Amino acid sequence: MKVVYEAAGLIDAHLVKHALEAAELPVFLKGEALLGGMGELPLFGVVQVCVPDSAWPQAREVVDALELGSPAGAADDTSDWDGTVPAPG
């Protein structure tokens, strides 16, 4: 099995899982049961979406098509906000 996507949380892991299943690819979520664990375990970033080695190239195309790595509106942000915050008043 190869990791095709490292999820920030359970929701995006399942989004990727369902997209891969729709493409008829076998999928396994590694670390899903660890979310919410106590102690040294982080709450996010422990879920990996895995596919068989032979399905990895096709799975990578599906994941790339989802465009989960880019923030919403980053490419076409035309706001004129200069980053300053007005003084309370």
MODELLER restraints for C-alpha pairs under 7 A, 6 or more apart:
rsr = mdl.restraints
at = mdl.atoms
rsr.add(forms.Gaussian(group=physical.xy_distance, feature=features.Distance(at['CA:1:A'], at['CA:50:A']), mean=5.92, stdev=0.5))
rsr.add(forms.Gaussian(group=physical.xy_distance, feature=features.Distance(at['CA:1:A'], at['CA:51:A']), mean=5.31, stdev=0.5))
rsr.add(forms.Gaussian(group=physical.xy_distance, feature=features.Distance(at['CA:1:A'], at['CA:52:A']), mean=4.35, stdev=0.5))
rsr.add(forms.Gaussian(group=physical.xy_distance, feature=features.Distance(at['CA:1:A'], at['CA:53:A']), mean=5.44, stdev=0.5))
rsr.add(forms.Gaussian(group=physical.xy_distance, feature=features.Distance(at['CA:2:A'], at['CA:50:A']), mean=5.27, stdev=0.5))
rsr.add(forms.Gaussian(group=physical.xy_distance, feature=features.Distance(at['CA:2:A'], at['CA:51:A']), mean=5.51, stdev=0.5))
rsr.add(forms.Gaussian(group=physical.xy_distance, feature=features.Distance(at['CA:2:A'], at['CA:52:A']), mean=6.04, stdev=0.5))
rsr.add(forms.Gaussian(group=physical.xy_distance, feature=features.Distance(at['CA:2:A'], at['CA:53:A']), mean=5.61, stdev=0.5))
rsr.add(forms.Gaussian(group=physical.xy_distance, feature=features.Distance(at['CA:2:A'], at['CA:56:A']), mean=6.85, stdev=0.5))
rsr.add(forms.Gaussian(group=physical.xy_distance, feature=features.Distance(at['CA:3:A'], at['CA:48:A']), mean=6.20, stdev=0.5))
rsr.add(forms.Gaussian(group=physical.xy_distance, feature=features.Distance(at['CA:3:A'], at['CA:49:A']), mean=5.73, stdev=0.5))
rsr.add(forms.Gaussian(group=physical.xy_distance, feature=features.Distance(at['CA:3:A'], at['CA:50:A']), mean=4.33, stdev=0.5))
rsr.add(forms.Gaussian(group=physical.xy_distance, feature=features.Distance(at['CA:3:A'], at['CA:51:A']), mean=6.57, stdev=0.5))
rsr.add(forms.Gaussian(group=physical.xy_distance, feature=features.Distance(at['CA:4:A'], at['CA:49:A']), mean=5.81, stdev=0.5))
rsr.add(forms.Gaussian(group=physical.xy_distance, feature=features.Distance(at['CA:4:A'], at['CA:50:A']), mean=5.57, stdev=0.5))
rsr.add(forms.Gaussian(group=physical.xy_distance, feature=features.Distance(at['CA:4:A'], at['CA:51:A']), mean=6.74, stdev=0.5))
rsr.add(forms.Gaussian(group=physical.xy_distance, feature=features.Distance(at['CA:4:A'], at['CA:56:A']), mean=6.72, stdev=0.5))
rsr.add(forms.Gaussian(group=physical.xy_distance, feature=features.Distance(at['CA:4:A'], at['CA:59:A']), mean=6.80, stdev=0.5))
rsr.add(forms.Gaussian(group=physical.xy_distance, feature=features.Distance(at['CA:4:A'], at['CA:60:A']), mean=6.08, stdev=0.5))
rsr.add(forms.Gaussian(group=physical.xy_distance, feature=features.Distance(at['CA:5:A'], at['CA:48:A']), mean=5.88, stdev=0.5))
rsr.add(forms.Gaussian(group=physical.xy_distance, feature=features.Distance(at['CA:5:A'], at['CA:49:A']), mean=5.11, stdev=0.5))
rsr.add(forms.Gaussian(group=physical.xy_distance, feature=features.Distance(at['CA:6:A'], at['CA:45:A']), mean=6.77, stdev=0.5))
rsr.add(forms.Gaussian(group=physical.xy_distance, feature=features.Distance(at['CA:6:A'], at['CA:47:A']), mean=6.16, stdev=0.5))
rsr.add(forms.Gaussian(group=physical.xy_distance, feature=features.Distance(at['CA:6:A'], at['CA:48:A']), mean=4.51, stdev=0.5))
rsr.add(forms.Gaussian(group=physical.xy_distance, feature=features.Distance(at['CA:6:A'], at['CA:49:A']), mean=6.24, stdev=0.5))
rsr.add(forms.Gaussian(group=physical.xy_distance, feature=features.Distance(at['CA:7:A'], at['CA:13:A']), mean=5.19, stdev=0.5))
rsr.add(forms.Gaussian(group=physical.xy_distance, feature=features.Distance(at['CA:7:A'], at['CA:45:A']), mean=5.74, stdev=0.5))
rsr.add(forms.Gaussian(group=physical.xy_distance, feature=features.Distance(at['CA:7:A'], at['CA:47:A']), mean=5.42, stdev=0.5))
rsr.add(forms.Gaussian(group=physical.xy_distance, feature=features.Distance(at['CA:7:A'], at['CA:48:A']), mean=5.88, stdev=0.5))
rsr.add(forms.Gaussian(group=physical.xy_distance, feature=features.Distance(at['CA:8:A'], at['CA:44:A']), mean=5.35, stdev=0.5))
rsr.add(forms.Gaussian(group=physical.xy_distance, feature=features.Distance(at['CA:8:A'], at['CA:45:A']), mean=4.52, stdev=0.5))
rsr.add(forms.Gaussian(group=physical.xy_distance, feature=features.Distance(at['CA:9:A'], at['CA:44:A']), mean=5.39, stdev=0.5))
rsr.add(forms.Gaussian(group=physical.xy_distance, feature=features.Distance(at['CA:9:A'], at['CA:45:A']), mean=6.23, stdev=0.5))
rsr.add(forms.Gaussian(group=physical.xy_distance, feature=features.Distance(at['CA:9:A'], at['CA:47:A']), mean=6.81, stdev=0.5))
rsr.add(forms.Gaussian(group=physical.xy_distance, feature=features.Distance(at['CA:13:A'], at['CA:47:A']), mean=6.88, stdev=0.5))
rsr.add(forms.Gaussian(group=physical.xy_distance, feature=features.Distance(at['CA:13:A'], at['CA:49:A']), mean=6.47, stdev=0.5))
rsr.add(forms.Gaussian(group=physical.xy_distance, feature=features.Distance(at['CA:16:A'], at['CA:63:A']), mean=6.61, stdev=0.5))
rsr.add(forms.Gaussian(group=physical.xy_distance, feature=features.Distance(at['CA:17:A'], at['CA:27:A']), mean=6.32, stdev=0.5))
rsr.add(forms.Gaussian(group=physical.xy_distance, feature=features.Distance(at['CA:17:A'], at['CA:49:A']), mean=6.89, stdev=0.5))
rsr.add(forms.Gaussian(group=physical.xy_distance, feature=features.Distance(at['CA:20:A'], at['CA:27:A']), mean=6.94, stdev=0.5))
rsr.add(forms.Gaussian(group=physical.xy_distance, feature=features.Distance(at['CA:20:A'], at['CA:59:A']), mean=6.46, stdev=0.5))
rsr.add(forms.Gaussian(group=physical.xy_distance, feature=features.Distance(at['CA:20:A'], at['CA:62:A']), mean=6.64, stdev=0.5))
rsr.add(forms.Gaussian(group=physical.xy_distance, feature=features.Distance(at['CA:21:A'], at['CA:27:A']), mean=6.91, stdev=0.5))
rsr.add(forms.Gaussian(group=physical.xy_distance, feature=features.Distance(at['CA:25:A'], at['CA:55:A']), mean=6.88, stdev=0.5))
rsr.add(forms.Gaussian(group=physical.xy_distance, feature=features.Distance(at['CA:26:A'], at['CA:51:A']), mean=6.07, stdev=0.5))
rsr.add(forms.Gaussian(group=physical.xy_distance, feature=features.Distance(at['CA:27:A'], at['CA:49:A']), mean=6.91, stdev=0.5))
rsr.add(forms.Gaussian(group=physical.xy_distance, feature=features.Distance(at['CA:27:A'], at['CA:50:A']), mean=5.79, stdev=0.5))
rsr.add(forms.Gaussian(group=physical.xy_distance, feature=features.Distance(at['CA:27:A'], at['CA:51:A']), mean=5.02, stdev=0.5))
rsr.add(forms.Gaussian(group=physical.xy_distance, feature=features.Distance(at['CA:28:A'], at['CA:49:A']), mean=6.01, stdev=0.5))
rsr.add(forms.Gaussian(group=physical.xy_distance, feature=features.Distance(at['CA:28:A'], at['CA:50:A']), mean=5.13, stdev=0.5))
rsr.add(forms.Gaussian(group=physical.xy_distance, feature=features.Distance(at['CA:28:A'], at['CA:51:A']), mean=6.37, stdev=0.5))
rsr.add(forms.Gaussian(group=physical.xy_distance, feature=features.Distance(at['CA:29:A'], at['CA:47:A']), mean=6.53, stdev=0.5))
rsr.add(forms.Gaussian(group=physical.xy_distance, feature=features.Distance(at['CA:29:A'], at['CA:48:A']), mean=5.73, stdev=0.5))
rsr.add(forms.Gaussian(group=physical.xy_distance, feature=features.Distance(at['CA:29:A'], at['CA:49:A']), mean=4.79, stdev=0.5))
rsr.add(forms.Gaussian(group=physical.xy_distance, feature=features.Distance(at['CA:29:A'], at['CA:50:A']), mean=6.14, stdev=0.5))
rsr.add(forms.Gaussian(group=physical.xy_distance, feature=features.Distance(at['CA:30:A'], at['CA:47:A']), mean=5.63, stdev=0.5))
rsr.add(forms.Gaussian(group=physical.xy_distance, feature=features.Distance(at['CA:30:A'], at['CA:48:A']), mean=5.03, stdev=0.5))
rsr.add(forms.Gaussian(group=physical.xy_distance, feature=features.Distance(at['CA:30:A'], at['CA:49:A']), mean=6.31, stdev=0.5))
rsr.add(forms.Gaussian(group=physical.xy_distance, feature=features.Distance(at['CA:30:A'], at['CA:50:A']), mean=6.91, stdev=0.5))
rsr.add(forms.Gaussian(group=physical.xy_distance, feature=features.Distance(at['CA:31:A'], at['CA:46:A']), mean=5.71, stdev=0.5))
rsr.add(forms.Gaussian(group=physical.xy_distance, feature=features.Distance(at['CA:31:A'], at['CA:47:A']), mean=4.69, stdev=0.5))
rsr.add(forms.Gaussian(group=physical.xy_distance, feature=features.Distance(at['CA:31:A'], at['CA:48:A']), mean=6.52, stdev=0.5))
rsr.add(forms.Gaussian(group=physical.xy_distance, feature=features.Distance(at['CA:32:A'], at['CA:47:A']), mean=5.44, stdev=0.5))
rsr.add(forms.Gaussian(group=physical.xy_distance, feature=features.Distance(at['CA:35:A'], at['CA:43:A']), mean=5.75, stdev=0.5))
rsr.add(forms.Gaussian(group=physical.xy_distance, feature=features.Distance(at['CA:36:A'], at['CA:43:A']), mean=5.57, stdev=0.5))
